Amino acid sequence: MLGYLVIGLAFILVALVAGNNLSITAGNIIGSRITSKKLGIAIAIFGYIAGFLAEDGFMRYGIFNILPSATNIILTYMFIVAIIIFVISHKLRIPQSLSMTFTFIIIGVALATNVAINYLYITEIIAFWIASPLIVLYLTKATTKLAKDRTKDMPIWKTINALKYFAIITTFFTAFTLGANTIGLAYSVLPENSITIITFVIAIIVGSVLLSGNELKTISLIIPIRYLNSVITETISLLAVEVATLFGVPLSNTQTYTFALYGAGAGYKNKAIVKRPLIKLIYGWVSMALIGLVIAFILVAI
């Protein structure tokens, strides 16, 4: 009976993740009116599912270094804590990082149960979390400047049409990496079976359609969305997450994409860039992750 409760909680969490992160995956093509809202959501859904089914095993291999196994009662605590954090983030219109939050929850459980933690792997995770956003920021800045110089003499309408198609492709692969890394992370602590897989697929669809919310408003405050920005930010962001996935390291699309937006803004020398949304996002990511660790530790320890 408890096993069904765990699956139900996992369904809720995955639905929240799919909806909460839609602004990161399909926000560009919807916000810039490259596609309709329905088509943008559909592209994201297919990307989520494809990435989850194709590459979930990488995350299972990585998380095994922290928490080799967990009982149903512990899994129940983990998913409840993660769900609460995502509900709060959804209400605050903050695209939340499950990769960071759930990893901290897993670490809290591991500390409470005194399992042999691979601290070298945790060091690797932290190194990715620190280095990736900075690399993404500066790489996006340089790429934006270069692309702007290379495209300024090209026929404007041909360039725009080409960028529209590239934006759709990058949206799909951004969703692909989120499905593989973030949703794959949630799957990594559960049994590998068809029931769990079907549950996750349905949750992706439900969350994307019904829970996409207003998170785009927070992201859109950073910099006005342009076609060239759309392609560059999503491409560099998704490449960073895909590299992390291949190493079995949880890395947030939310974080890499946000820093890519700032890099694109710096590349355009856009005065509209503001720091307040970034500060709000970083505070939300770090505080919620630490809260998740502490609550998970206390629940399991007692």
C-alpha positions as CSV (number, residue, x, y, z in Angstrom):
1,M,0.0,0.0,0.0
2,L,2.8,2.4,0.9
3,G,4.4,1.7,-2.5
4,Y,1.4,3.0,-4.3
5,L,1.5,6.2,-2.1
6,V,5.2,6.7,-3.2
7,I,4.2,6.4,-6.9
8,G,1.3,8.8,-6.3
9,L,3.7,11.3,-4.7
10,A,6.2,10.9,-7.5
11,F,3.4,11.6,-10.0
12,I,2.6,14.9,-8.2
13,L,6.2,15.9,-8.1
14,V,6.9,15.2,-11.7
15,A,3.8,17.0,-12.8
16,L,4.9,20.1,-10.8
17,V,8.4,19.9,-12.3
18,A,7.1,19.6,-15.8
19,G,4.8,22.6,-15.3
20,N,7.2,24.7,-13.2
21,N,10.0,24.4,-15.8
22,L,7.9,25.0,-18.9
23,S,9.1,28.6,-18.9
24,I,12.7,27.4,-19.3
25,T,11.9,24.8,-22.0
26,A,9.2,26.4,-24.2
27,G,9.1,30.0,-22.8
28,N,11.2,31.3,-25.7
29,I,9.2,30.0,-28.6
30,I,5.9,30.8,-26.8
31,G,6.9,34.3,-25.6
32,S,8.4,35.3,-28.9
33,R,5.3,33.9,-30.7
34,I,7.3,31.5,-32.8
35,T,4.7,28.9,-32.0
36,S,1.3,28.9,-30.3
37,K,1.1,28.1,-26.7
38,K,-0.4,24.6,-27.5
39,L,2.3,23.7,-30.0
40,G,5.1,25.0,-27.7
41,I,3.8,22.9,-24.8
42,A,3.5,19.8,-27.1
43,I,7.1,20.2,-28.2
44,A,8.2,20.4,-24.6
45,I,6.2,17.3,-23.7
46,F,7.8,15.2,-26.4
47,G,11.2,16.4,-25.4
48,Y,10.6,15.6,-21.7
49,I,9.4,12.1,-22.5
50,A,12.2,11.4,-25.0
51,G,14.9,12.5,-22.7
52,F,13.5,10.6,-19.7
53,L,13.1,7.4,-21.6
54,A,16.5,7.6,-23.4
55,E,18.9,8.7,-20.6
56,D,17.4,8.2,-17.2
57,G,20.0,5.5,-16.4
58,F,22.8,8.0,-16.2
59,M,21.2,9.7,-13.1
60,R,20.5,6.3,-11.5
61,Y,24.2,5.5,-11.7
62,G,25.2,8.8,-10.2
63,I,22.7,8.9,-7.3
64,F,23.7,5.4,-6.3
65,N,26.9,7.0,-4.9
66,I,24.8,8.9,-2.3
67,L,21.8,6.7,-1.6
68,P,22.1,3.1,-2.8
69,S,18.6,2.3,-1.7
70,A,15.7,3.6,0.4
71,T,12.6,2.2,2.0
72,N,9.1,3.2,1.0
73,I,8.7,5.3,4.1
74,I,11.9,7.2,3.4
75,L,10.8,7.7,-0.2
76,T,7.5,9.0,1.1
77,Y,9.3,11.6,3.2
78,M,11.5,12.6,0.3
79,F,8.7,13.2,-2.2
80,I,6.5,15.0,0.3
81,V,9.3,17.5,1.1
82,A,10.1,18.0,-2.6
83,I,6.4,18.6,-3.4
84,I,6.0,21.1,-0.6
85,I,9.0,23.0,-1.9
86,F,7.7,23.0,-5.5
87,V,4.3,24.2,-4.4
88,I,5.8,27.1,-2.5
89,S,8.0,27.9,-5.6
90,H,5.0,27.7,-7.9
91,K,3.1,30.2,-5.7
92,L,6.1,32.5,-5.6
93,R,6.4,32.2,-9.5
94,I,10.0,31.0,-9.1
95,P,11.2,28.3,-11.6
96,Q,12.6,25.9,-9.0
97,S,15.6,23.6,-9.4
98,L,14.6,20.0,-8.6
99,S,18.2,19.0,-9.5
100,M,19.5,21.0,-6.6
101,T,16.6,20.6,-4.2
102,F,16.2,16.8,-4.6
103,T,19.9,16.2,-4.4
104,F,20.0,18.0,-1.1
105,I,17.1,16.0,0.1
106,I,18.9,12.8,-0.9
107,I,22.0,13.9,1.0
108,G,19.9,14.7,4.0
109,V,18.5,11.2,4.0
110,A,21.9,9.7,3.5
111,L,23.3,11.6,6.5
112,A,20.4,10.5,8.6
113,T,20.7,6.9,7.7
114,N,24.5,6.8,8.0
115,V,25.1,5.2,4.7
116,A,28.6,5.3,3.1
117,I,28.5,8.5,1.0
118,N,30.8,8.9,-1.9
119,Y,32.0,12.4,-1.0
120,L,34.2,12.6,-4.1
121,Y,30.9,12.4,-6.2
122,I,29.4,15.2,-4.1
123,T,32.5,17.3,-4.7
124,E,32.0,16.6,-8.4
125,I,28.4,17.8,-8.2
126,I,29.3,21.0,-6.4
127,A,32.1,21.7,-8.9
128,F,29.5,21.4,-11.7
129,W,27.0,23.6,-9.9
130,I,29.7,26.4,-9.5
131,A,31.5,26.1,-12.8
132,S,28.7,25.4,-15.2
133,P,26.7,28.6,-14.7
134,L,29.8,30.8,-15.0
135,I,31.0,28.9,-18.1
136,V,27.5,29.2,-19.6
137,L,27.4,33.0,-18.8
138,Y,30.7,33.8,-20.4
139,L,30.3,31.4,-23.3
140,T,26.9,32.9,-24.1
141,K,28.2,36.4,-23.9
142,A,31.0,35.6,-26.4
143,T,28.8,33.6,-28.7
144,T,26.1,36.4,-28.8
145,K,28.7,39.0,-29.7
146,L,30.1,36.8,-32.5
147,A,26.7,35.8,-33.8
148,K,25.5,39.4,-33.8
149,D,28.5,40.5,-35.9
150,R,28.1,37.6,-38.3
151,T,24.4,38.1,-38.9
152,K,24.2,41.9,-39.2
153,D,24.8,41.9,-42.9
154,M,22.7,38.8,-43.7
155,P,19.1,39.2,-45.2
156,I,17.0,40.0,-42.2
157,W,13.9,37.9,-43.1
158,K,15.9,34.8,-44.1
159,T,17.8,35.1,-40.9
160,I,14.7,35.4,-38.8
161,N,13.0,32.4,-40.5
162,A,16.1,30.3,-40.0
163,L,16.3,31.3,-36.3
164,K,12.7,30.3,-35.8
165,Y,13.3,26.8,-36.9
166,F,16.5,26.6,-34.8
167,A,14.5,27.9,-31.8
168,I,12.0,25.1,-32.1
169,I,14.8,22.5,-32.3
170,T,16.6,23.9,-29.3
171,T,13.3,23.9,-27.4
172,F,12.9,20.2,-28.0
173,F,16.4,19.4,-26.9
174,T,16.2,21.6,-23.8
175,A,13.2,19.6,-22.8
176,F,15.1,16.5,-23.7
177,T,17.9,17.3,-21.3
178,L,15.5,18.3,-18.5
179,G,13.7,15.0,-18.9
180,A,17.0,13.1,-18.8
181,N,18.6,15.0,-15.9
182,T,15.9,16.5,-13.7
183,I,13.0,14.0,-14.2
184,G,15.5,11.2,-14.4
185,L,16.8,12.2,-11.0
186,A,13.3,11.7,-9.5
187,Y,13.1,8.3,-11.2
188,S,16.6,7.3,-10.0
189,V,15.4,6.6,-6.4
190,L,12.4,4.5,-7.5
191,P,12.2,0.9,-8.8
192,E,12.8,0.4,-12.5
193,N,9.5,-0.9,-13.9
194,S,6.8,-0.2,-16.4
195,I,4.3,1.2,-13.8
196,T,6.7,3.8,-12.7
197,I,7.6,4.8,-16.3
198,I,4.0,5.1,-17.3
199,T,3.2,7.1,-14.2
200,F,6.0,9.5,-15.1
201,V,4.9,9.9,-18.7
202,I,1.4,10.7,-17.7
203,A,2.6,13.1,-15.0
204,I,4.7,15.0,-17.6
205,I,1.7,15.5,-19.8
206,V,-0.6,16.5,-17.0
207,G,1.9,18.9,-15.5
208,S,2.8,20.5,-18.8
209,V,-0.7,21.2,-19.8
210,L,-2.3,22.1,-16.4
211,L,0.5,23.5,-14.2
212,S,2.6,25.6,-16.5
213,G,1.6,28.7,-14.4
214,N,3.2,32.1,-14.5
215,E,6.9,31.3,-14.0
216,L,7.7,32.9,-17.4
217,K,7.0,36.3,-15.9
218,T,10.0,36.0,-13.5
219,I,12.4,34.9,-16.3
220,S,11.1,37.5,-18.8
221,L,12.1,40.3,-16.4
222,I,15.7,39.6,-17.0
223,I,16.0,40.4,-20.7
224,P,13.6,40.9,-23.6
225,I,13.4,37.7,-25.6
226,R,14.8,37.8,-29.2
227,Y,15.1,35.1,-31.7
228,L,18.9,35.1,-31.7
229,N,18.9,35.1,-27.8
230,S,16.5,32.2,-27.9
231,V,18.7,30.0,-30.0
232,I,22.0,30.8,-28.3
233,T,20.8,30.7,-24.7
234,E,18.9,27.4,-25.0
235,T,21.7,25.7,-27.1
236,I,24.5,26.5,-24.6
237,S,22.3,25.8,-21.6
238,L,21.2,22.4,-22.9
239,L,24.7,21.4,-23.9
240,A,25.9,22.1,-20.3
241,V,23.1,20.0,-18.8
242,E,23.7,17.2,-21.3
243,V,27.4,17.0,-20.4
244,A,26.4,16.8,-16.7
245,T,23.9,14.1,-17.5
246,L,26.5,11.9,-19.2
247,F,28.6,12.2,-16.0
248,G,25.6,11.3,-13.9
249,V,25.6,14.7,-12.2
250,P,22.3,16.5,-11.4
251,L,22.4,20.0,-13.0
252,S,19.5,22.4,-13.3
253,N,18.3,23.7,-16.6
254,T,16.8,26.5,-14.7
255,Q,20.2,27.7,-13.5
256,T,22.1,27.2,-16.7
257,Y,19.4,28.9,-18.7
258,T,19.1,31.9,-16.4
259,F,22.8,32.5,-16.5
260,A,22.7,32.1,-20.3
261,L,20.1,34.8,-20.4
262,Y,22.4,37.2,-18.5
263,G,25.3,36.2,-20.8
264,A,23.1,37.0,-23.9
265,G,22.2,40.3,-22.4
266,A,25.8,41.2,-21.7
267,G,26.6,40.2,-25.3
268,Y,24.0,42.8,-26.5
269,K,25.1,45.4,-23.9
270,N,21.4,45.6,-23.1
271,K,20.6,48.1,-20.4
272,A,17.3,46.4,-19.6
273,I,19.1,43.6,-17.7
274,V,18.4,43.8,-14.0
275,K,19.9,41.9,-11.1
276,R,16.9,41.6,-8.9
277,P,15.3,38.6,-10.6
278,L,18.6,36.7,-10.5
279,I,19.1,37.5,-6.8
280,K,15.5,36.3,-6.2
281,L,16.1,33.1,-8.1
282,I,19.4,32.3,-6.4
283,Y,18.0,32.9,-3.0
284,G,15.0,30.7,-3.8
285,W,17.2,27.9,-5.1
286,V,19.7,27.9,-2.2
287,S,17.3,28.4,0.6
288,M,14.8,25.8,-0.6
289,A,17.6,23.3,-1.1
290,L,18.9,23.8,2.4
291,I,15.4,23.6,3.9
292,G,14.9,20.3,2.0
293,L,18.1,18.9,3.4
294,V,17.3,19.8,7.0
295,I,13.6,18.6,6.9
296,A,14.6,15.3,5.2
297,F,17.3,14.7,7.8
298,I,15.0,15.4,10.7
299,L,12.1,13.3,9.3
300,V,14.3,10.3,8.7
301,A,16.4,10.7,11.9
302,I,13.4,10.6,14.2
